[in-house]
Amino acid sequence: MTEALREVQLLSGPLKDIEQELVEFYKTVGRMVNQNSKATEVFAYLKVYDALSQEQLRQLTGFSLSTISSILQLFLQVDIVDRRMIPGTHKNLYRINRERVKFDCNPPALILEDLETLDAYIEEKQSEHQALRDESPVEIEFLRRRLNSIRNYIEVQRRQIGGEEKRSFLQEDVSQLLPLDQLITYPFDTRELEERITGILSRFKDDPVRGRILSIFFIRRSLTQRALTDLSGFSRSTISRFLRRQVKEGYIRALPKEYQKPGVYYLESVSLSTLSVVLEADDFIFSYVPRLREIISKLQSREKKGSDGNEVDSLTVKAKEMLRQIETFRRDTKPLRDAHRELTEFLNDAS
């Protein structure tokens, strides 16, 4: 919270409660976008304090120094933090890069870089698959459209992060190719394709199992528990837990159960479903504005009473900074909401 290159005083007393509330805000955003929980917590404290030492992060999080060191090394690699030694000591301070990240620990520029890599890979695979179209026309067209759904998501993010429109949206509806209760069978092994999708999209993610299973849904749409077990190699209990959680959260849906038939679970649109997660997290961020104003008012009241001096001033500055960031974020994410609306209209017209 200070520009001087020295360790800041950690908050205590009533101010600790406000610190924890701000940290919980960042942790909630991280959970909503499925980011690694420990990395998110380290990120949250750095956002609140701006710069901290490893020992201070250990005190704040309760994590081991080795865990904190690993997270900070990852943050350094992707330029989320910088590291500088405190003069006259052997201790480093890790300072958050405010321009690189906003409300979660995945830098937008890095997201776009990963998505462009995935887009190029998918386009290459779609071209390769054309050689099989005569032998398996339905299956190849089904896969092309499922991959188009991923590419539509990439295009929305390209317009948001990169500020450019590279192409029009692509046809992704497969409902006329195969009923929702039927499972697709491809004429070749898709594991490499699924794992490549998982690998590119899994940076900072909390649950590689979830990523692996979702990649199967991405290209197949409808699956039974048995099919997921066979394709993923995970146990039935793991698949069952995953499905219960995802159905509860609304990301995966279940068809009405038919007598003596296995239940069918489906992910209808990769693009719209994934964007709904992003937009829900954005809405949560926007909804925090009234609470931030309450916090600022409370802190300013403490200032008038002369309580806690510099700590109150610093925390007030931080809360006001968060408020400004949210308002800027609301303006800057308008292209995302516009592109989401355009995509929704395109898919509705095409179906």
Rosetta blueprint (number, residue, H / E / L):
1 M L
2 T L
3 E L
4 A L
5 L L
6 R L
7 E L
8 V L
9 Q L
10 L L
11 L L
12 S L
13 G L
14 P H
15 L H
16 K H
17 D H
18 I H
19 E H
20 Q H
21 E H
22 L H
23 V H
24 E H
25 F H
26 Y H
27 K H
28 T H
29 V H
30 G H
31 R H
32 M H
33 V L
34 N L
35 Q E
36 N L
37 S H
38 K H
39 A H
40 T H
41 E H
42 V H
43 F H
44 A H
45 Y H
46 L H
47 K H
48 V H
49 Y H
50 D L
51 A E
52 L E
53 S L
54 Q H
55 E H
56 Q H
57 L H
58 R H
59 Q H
60 L H
61 T H
62 G L
63 F L
64 S L
65 L H
66 S H
67 T H
68 I H
69 S H
70 S H
71 I H
72 L H
73 Q H
74 L H
75 F H
76 L H
77 Q H
78 V L
79 D L
80 I L
81 V E
82 D E
83 R E
84 R E
85 M E
86 I L
87 P L
88 G L
89 T L
90 H L
91 K L
92 N E
93 L E
94 Y E
95 R E
96 I E
97 N L
98 R L
99 E L
100 R L
101 V L
102 K L
103 F L
104 D L
105 C L
106 N L
107 P L
108 P H
109 A H
110 L H
111 I H
112 L H
113 E H
114 D H
115 L H
116 E H
117 T H
118 L H
119 D H
120 A H
121 Y H
122 I H
123 E H
124 E H
125 K H
126 Q H
127 S H
128 E H
129 H H
130 Q H
131 A H
132 L H
133 R L
134 D L
135 E L
136 S L
137 P H
138 V H
139 E H
140 I H
141 E H
142 F H
143 L H
144 R H
145 R H
146 R H
147 L H
148 N H
149 S H
150 I H
151 R H
152 N H
153 Y H
154 I H
155 E H
156 V H
157 Q H
158 R H
159 R H
160 Q H
161 I H
162 G H
163 G L
164 E L
165 E L
166 K L
167 R L
168 S L
169 F L
170 L L
171 Q L
172 E L
173 D L
174 V L
175 S L
176 Q L
177 L L
178 L L
179 P L
180 L L
181 D L
182 Q L
183 L L
184 I L
185 T L
186 Y L
187 P L
188 F L
189 D L
190 T L
191 R H
192 E H
193 L H
194 E H
195 E H
196 R H
197 I H
198 T H
199 G H
200 I H
201 L H
202 S L
203 R L
204 F L
205 K E
206 D L
207 D L
208 P H
209 V H
210 R H
211 G H
212 R H
213 I H
214 L H
215 S H
216 I H
217 F H
218 F H
219 I H
220 R H
221 R L
222 S E
223 L E
224 T E
225 Q H
226 R H
227 A H
228 L H
229 T H
230 D H
231 L H
232 S H
233 G L
234 F L
235 S L
236 R H
237 S H
238 T H
239 I H
240 S H
241 R H
242 F H
243 L H
244 R H
245 R H
246 Q H
247 V H
248 K H
249 E H
250 G L
251 Y L
252 I L
253 R E
254 A E
255 L L
256 P L
257 K L
258 E L
259 Y L
260 Q L
261 K L
262 P L
263 G L
264 V E
265 Y E
266 Y E
267 L L
268 E L
269 S L
270 V H
271 S H
272 L H
273 S H
274 T H
275 L H
276 S H
277 V H
278 V H
279 L H
280 E H
281 A H
282 D H
283 D H
284 F H
285 I H
286 F H
287 S H
288 Y L
289 V H
290 P H
291 R H
292 L H
293 R H
294 E H
295 I H
296 I H
297 S H
298 K H
299 L H
300 Q H
301 S H
302 R H
303 E H
304 K H
305 K L
306 G L
307 S L
308 D L
309 G H
310 N H
311 E H
312 V H
313 D H
314 S H
315 L H
316 T H
317 V H
318 K H
319 A H
320 K H
321 E H
322 M H
323 L H
324 R H
325 Q H
326 I H
327 E H
328 T H
329 F H
330 R H
331 R H
332 D H
333 T L
334 K H
335 P H
336 L H
337 R H
338 D H
339 A H
340 H H
341 R H
342 E H
343 L H
344 T H
345 E H
346 F H
347 L H
348 N H
349 D H
350 A H
351 S L
